[in-house]
Amino acid sequence: MTVNARMSGSLAGATGTITVDLAQIAANWRALAAKVAPAQCAAVVKADAYGLGAERVIAALSHAGCTTFFIATPEEAETARKLAPEAHIFALDGLVGGCATAFANQGVTPVLSTLDDIAAWAALARMRGETLPAALHIDTGLNRLGLPVRDVRRLTADPSVLSGLRLELVMSHLASADNPRDPKNRDQLLAFETLTALFPGVPRSLAASDGLMLGPAYHFNLVRPGYAIYGGQASQLAPAPVKPAVRVAARILAVADVAPGETVGYSATWRAKRPSRIATIAAGYADGVPRNSSAPDGRPGGHVLIDGHLAPLVGRVSMDLITVDVTDLPDGAVKPHDFATLIGEGLTIEDAGIAAATIGYEILTRLGPRFTRLYVEDAA
Ligand SMILES: *Cc1c(COP(=O)(O)O)cnc(C)c1O
């Protein structure tokens, strides 16, 4: 955390905390922007800025010089527009049922992925007698959201479909960018170059956090990182030039001795082989600690840090609580009401993901509302 940091928020009665280092988030964004220059660097702040709080994150990134934001839903667009009145805001989910007029009024650019939505947005432009901004999402092999090649060709065969629209961006999304050796990256790059040639002069965007690490050929005019800005390392093979910005901690509620042969937790999945000490911590699956981060099947499970010492999760994760084995910790290290670290101090979001057979993205975006969000920023 930043020295001379200013902290806001209260800890009284908080069972858990998420400490968001806004200065580090700004530094991460700046490092990514420097890496891709002269391409522009946007920030993806969907899902409440990956669970960290869109309000504070958008303000910090705007202050750092970010002028383009991507969100997913109309509700997120409204929030982003309030927080960043001058910014370019792209809505990845496109025209979600009935939001077109709101987008037009708010100056939000929908990312359009179907011919129907393109037609609807163009019709609105004609009805209002104005030019509306639009982005096109074309599919290059992810087969998720994006115009299939056939529809891209139909669109360019009849450009009148786009009349009334000002194309601000044509974009696509990579399927396997977390593995720089996957030939699918190159295939999608070539498809993207071929298809975007049909939209001469329109700015292009292909890469997210891990895509931008594939090199300048993938940067085009704009990159769209999310996860890396928050300190995530999507790719183990090509780490992004960013540092962790999030600490998650939860309160130790009690410490108890457990005799050999005794079990801990629901379904008695863990049995003490020796005289043990078990600490109970106030975070559970309702808070986003995955139920399978304790691993009775022998898979390595999750850990917390208490006073700098690693302690493994044992027994089932329950709704509000986890139990950890602190038998090997020094006397006096485990004190009820102290905080145990779930993420931070070397325990990464990726570690938490691997422990639950998922990815850090899911860990980050599912951290629940019972955590008190604390924000650290440079003293102004
Ligand atoms: C979520 C998303 C991003 C950001 O991805 P990260 O891996 O978090 O950088 C970029 N583009 C699209 C289309 C997305 O859905």
The ligand as an SDF file (V2000), in Angstrom:
LIG
                    3D

 15 15  0  0  0  0  0  0  0  0999 V2000
  -14.5920   -8.3140  -20.0040 C   0  0  0  0  0  0  0  0  0  0  0  0
  -14.1240   -7.9320  -21.3590 C   0  0  0  0  0  0  0  0  0  0  0  0
  -12.8960   -7.2890  -21.5350 C   0  0  0  0  0  0  0  0  0  0  0  0
  -11.8890   -7.1310  -20.4140 C   0  0  0  0  0  0  0  0  0  0  0  0
  -11.2410   -8.3710  -20.2250 O   0  0  0  0  0  0  0  0  0  0  0  0
  -10.0420   -8.5740  -19.1960 P   0  0  0  0  0  0  0  0  0  0  0  0
   -9.5860   -9.9490  -19.4450 O   0  0  0  0  0  0  0  0  0  0  0  0
  -10.6060   -8.3600  -17.8350 O   0  0  0  0  0  0  0  0  0  0  0  0
   -9.0080   -7.5410  -19.5240 O   0  0  0  0  0  0  0  0  0  0  0  0
  -12.5780   -6.8210  -22.7980 C   0  0  0  0  0  0  0  0  0  0  0  0
  -13.4180   -7.0270  -23.8490 N   0  0  0  0  0  0  0  0  0  0  0  0
  -14.5830   -7.6920  -23.7290 C   0  0  0  0  0  0  0  0  0  0  0  0
  -15.4420   -7.9060  -24.9160 C   0  0  0  0  0  0  0  0  0  0  0  0
  -14.9710   -8.1740  -22.4810 C   0  0  0  0  0  0  0  0  0  0  0  0
  -16.1190   -8.8490  -22.3590 O   0  0  0  0  0  0  0  0  0  0  0  0
  1  2  1  0
  2  3  1  0
  2 14  2  0
  3  4  1  0
  3 10  2  0
  4  5  1  0
  5  6  1  0
  6  7  2  0
  6  8  1  0
  6  9  1  0
 10 11  1  0
 11 12  2  0
 12 13  1  0
 12 14  1  0
 14 15  1  0
M  END
$$$$
